[in-house]
């Protein structure tokens, strides 16, 4: 590792070793001896600006984290492919027995914006270049993106993007229920699903109402 290039990362590690770890040494020991027992699976975006642990001030062991491009949950597919997101969900629900799954979208999502502006924004699947994974992944929101374009002419572009970011969360909640083990856990009152959206401008979390398809700010803050 080039120490000059990654000096900030190394400084952060030094702070962890000298300050943070000593304060949480007992907690880490308990997590090693007893294993992890998180009650929450947090599905969020890879975006470097959105840190769920920081937003909810959680400590090690609190959140089972799943991050991917645009915080998407694919529909259930039982084929021979490699399904990293589906595997993480299965492990969280069937092995860790989490009680809550939160899907958290956010404002200014790069993947959402690119898909909104041009459905063909990403490179096609091509063996020669080895690219195309992002396009294939973002195809999941093709229909809801087209719907926003067609039905939201009265909105500004930023408002349309916000709607798509939030509709994307609702789609992921719907897709979660396509997994048999998820729906069974819900039916047995062992699992709850929550959709959320993080406003980077204000640092505020919004919560989804799946019946109305609307989002409201958490803890009664003003819209």
Residue, then its C-alpha position, 0 to 999 in steps of 0.5 A: x500500500x502506498x502510504x502517501x496515497x492512502x495516508x487518510x486511511x492509515x490515520x483513520x486506522x491509527x485512531x481506531x487502534x488507539x482510541x476506538x478499539x480500546x473503548x470497545x474491546x469488551x464488546x469485540x470480545x463478546x462478539x467473538x465469544x458469543x458470535x454475532x446476533x444482529x436483529x437488523x439487516x440493512x440493505x443500502x447503496x455502495x455510495x461512499x456518502x451514505x454510511x448507515x452505521x453512522x446515520x443510526x449511530x450503531x455499534x459493531x454487531x448491531x447491523x448485518x450490512x448488505x451494500x450494492x449499486x442503488x440498494x436494489x433487491x432482485x426478484x427471487x431467481x433459482x438458477x445456477x448464477x451467483x446471487x450475492x445479494x440473495x445469499x446475504x438476504x437468505x443468510x440474514x433471515x434463515x441463519x441469523x434470524x433478523x427481526x427487521x430488514x431496512x432498505x435504505x435509498x438516498x438522494x443523488x444516487x449515481x446509478x439511479x440518475x444514470x438510468x433515469x437520464x439514459x436507460x442505455x447509459x451503461x456498457x452492454x454485456x460484452x466478453x471482449x471488454x468484460x463489462x456490462x454488469x452494471x447495465x444488467x443490474x440496473x435493468x431492474x428499474x427500467x420499468x419504474x424509470x419509464x413510468x416516472x418519465x411518462x407520468x411526472x411531467x409536472x415535476x422538476x428533474x430533481x423531484x422526478x429523481x427523488x420519486x425514482x429513488x423512492x419508487x426503487x425502495x418500494x420495488x425492492x420491498x416488493x422483490x423481498x417478498x418474492x423470497x419464500x423464506x422472507x414471506x414465511x418469516x413475515x407471515x409468522x410475525x418474525x420479520x418486518x420490512x421497512x423502506x427508507x430514504x436518506x436525504x443527503x442535503x439535510x441528513x434526514x431519514x424518510x420512511x415509506x408507507x407501502x400502502x400510500x406509496x408515500x414517504x414521511x420524515x422520521x420522528x416528526x421532522x418537517x418535510 
